[in-house]
Amino acid sequence: MPAPYFPVSTLQNGVKMTTEPPRGLKANLKRSYTDLTQKTLEDCKKPEIWRKLIFGLAFFHAII
């Protein structure tokens, strides 16, 4: 949305960047898991249930 306080020339001369999601289910799951550390997966009172929940969320995110 145009704003009077932001110069148009800056927008016209700026570099436009986009990030593409990885192609495929496996690549998308790998991308989701790269941000997690082993400590994050085990830092819970019920690590088995936590890991299953994380996988379910990552799988759902990869499909959508």
Secondary structure as a PSIPRED ss2 file (coil, helix, strand):
# PSIPRED VFORMAT (PSIPRED V4.0)

   1 M C   1.000  0.000  0.000
   2 P C   1.000  0.000  0.000
   3 A C   1.000  0.000  0.000
   4 P C   1.000  0.000  0.000
   5 Y C   1.000  0.000  0.000
   6 F C   1.000  0.000  0.000
   7 P C   1.000  0.000  0.000
   8 V H   0.000  1.000  0.000
   9 S H   0.000  1.000  0.000
  10 T H   0.000  1.000  0.000
  11 L H   0.000  1.000  0.000
  12 Q H   0.000  1.000  0.000
  13 N H   0.000  1.000  0.000
  14 G C   1.000  0.000  0.000
  15 V C   1.000  0.000  0.000
  16 K C   1.000  0.000  0.000
  17 M C   1.000  0.000  0.000
  18 T C   1.000  0.000  0.000
  19 T C   1.000  0.000  0.000
  20 E C   1.000  0.000  0.000
  21 P C   1.000  0.000  0.000
  22 P C   1.000  0.000  0.000
  23 R C   1.000  0.000  0.000
  24 G C   1.000  0.000  0.000
  25 L H   0.000  1.000  0.000
  26 K H   0.000  1.000  0.000
  27 A H   0.000  1.000  0.000
  28 N H   0.000  1.000  0.000
  29 L H   0.000  1.000  0.000
  30 K H   0.000  1.000  0.000
  31 R H   0.000  1.000  0.000
  32 S H   0.000  1.000  0.000
  33 Y H   0.000  1.000  0.000
  34 T H   0.000  1.000  0.000
  35 D C   1.000  0.000  0.000
  36 L C   1.000  0.000  0.000
  37 T C   1.000  0.000  0.000
  38 Q H   0.000  1.000  0.000
  39 K H   0.000  1.000  0.000
  40 T H   0.000  1.000  0.000
  41 L H   0.000  1.000  0.000
  42 E H   0.000  1.000  0.000
  43 D C   1.000  0.000  0.000
  44 C C   1.000  0.000  0.000
  45 K C   1.000  0.000  0.000
  46 K C   1.000  0.000  0.000
  47 P H   0.000  1.000  0.000
  48 E H   0.000  1.000  0.000
  49 I H   0.000  1.000  0.000
  50 W H   0.000  1.000  0.000
  51 R H   0.000  1.000  0.000
  52 K H   0.000  1.000  0.000
  53 L H   0.000  1.000  0.000
  54 I H   0.000  1.000  0.000
  55 F H   0.000  1.000  0.000
  56 G H   0.000  1.000  0.000
  57 L H   0.000  1.000  0.000
  58 A H   0.000  1.000  0.000
  59 F H   0.000  1.000  0.000
  60 F H   0.000  1.000  0.000
  61 H H   0.000  1.000  0.000
  62 A H   0.000  1.000  0.000
  63 I H   0.000  1.000  0.000
  64 I C   1.000  0.000  0.000
